[in-house]
């Protein structure tokens, strides 16, 4: 019996201090409450009945005091005033944490019934009690959020965890609450909350939630914002995180309502970057290439077939862009173009840039790029081309040899569809493989849409593709349109020299022959004869073979063989070819 009394005295001393050792059967008349404690006790009949008689004197504690009663205690402090605690789980939790001088501090409210349980406020936190769960400590910010809708999460199943990082977390029956300094508390529950916890909770790359869940989005979707990104959920796709550079681009495209739809995977590492799949496409990011998406369709399918970001093409470096009635998209190691009825084809960077500048001269690609000893080939609707990797130049893939002549000229060459004087003479001299690039209106300065500009533009920028290799001769028949359009001598000479420089560079082992301007001797062709002299003299000064055609039509007896002022009839071409033949023979030899 003595030992039981001793144990009781020791427990009371531990819980309340030395003054608690007062025997419980002491005469309550000796401990009449006074001051703030007495005022509360005697002013509230219900409280007085619930606490019972006093069993101790008022005892100092911290900057306040307390007094014990049969069924509880009243605490008083100058800051919070007088408030009771009553015997039970909440008081036991309060005392186990150190009482009024412990982690909770003085009580700031009495215990009150709430949502089928009990709650009580203390200076530093609150304590809530749920049936079958017991009393749990919850911070003030967390409590305010929970108390606004206690049915959402149910009762706390653990005390709040508050590390020294300005954040806190607490688990409840149906989810968690996360609190962040400056943001407040927000729930994490359901599929989104599970995803957040799986990724590391408050210590994950997401950080803590900064909003509640938002619902009502497309296809029954919901999302929640976090310190670093979002978690999105839809019944069809499940919960997935979106953040960082990928999240930023996805937001710019309209999030789930945009062309990509909801995320269907997490961010995944690939080589030096990352990617994430969405319902209708994929977003890629790497430090070297930036952040771009591929979207559902043939281009994405071709990209995936080539191994994706770690395959033949590497990471995307642009979005899919409408172009020339189709679509294009660039990647680190190549490009994909898509044309109607043709599909998606892979082009190397060099060929792609030339195609972009003048797609009309190529049409759409009919093949992926392939390589052999000559270079990188692509077969287009208009022609097959080859990118010379050694010289970084694009050519037509037509084979050439000593019997090949490449003509570059205006409609005097063959624009009428007739057998021109130049073609006839070359044929007779053994240049039987003839590659013609003839454009009405073209000159050294004057332009033609299909040639991509002037002859200078066509040659310097590869807008007219010349063949790879060493043809037997290159013959230029230009200048007539420069005369007709009124180009100045200076402009003609500058453009002509640039054109010749580029041809000499590209074909150092090929004879380059510069024809002058075909004309008659009458006054209406005066400017044509002047431009002929200008071109021929400049070409000879450069060491090129040059053939004057000034007055050649008159010399050939073809003055009347024109169907307009400048274009010969077939009879005129035939006559003029005889005059041109010995001149071309001399130039070639």
Beta strands, then each sheet from edge to edge (+ up, - down):
strand 1: 59-61
strand 2: 64-69
strand 3: 72-77
strand 4: 81-86
strand 5: 112-114
strand 6: 117-121
strand 7: 126-130
strand 8: 134-138
strand 9: 167-172
strand 10: 175-180
strand 11: 184-188
strand 12: 214-217
strand 13: 221-226
strand 14: 229-234
strand 15: 238-242
strand 16: 268-270
strand 17: 273-278
strand 18: 281-286
strand 19: 290-295
strand 20: 321-323
strand 21: 326-331
strand 22: 334-339
strand 23: 343-347
strand 24: 370-372
strand 25: 375-379
strand 26: 384-388
strand 27: 393-396
strand 28: 404-409
strand 29: 433-438
strand 30: 473-477
strand 31: 511-515
strand 32: 545-547
sheet 1: 1+ 2- 3+ 4-
sheet 2: 5+ 6- 7+ 8-
sheet 3: 9+ 10- 11+
sheet 4: 12+ 13- 14+ 15-
sheet 5: 16+ 17- 18+ 19-
sheet 6: 20+ 21- 22+ 23-
sheet 7: 24+ 25- 26+ 27-
sheet 8: 29+ 28+ 30+ 31+ 32+
end
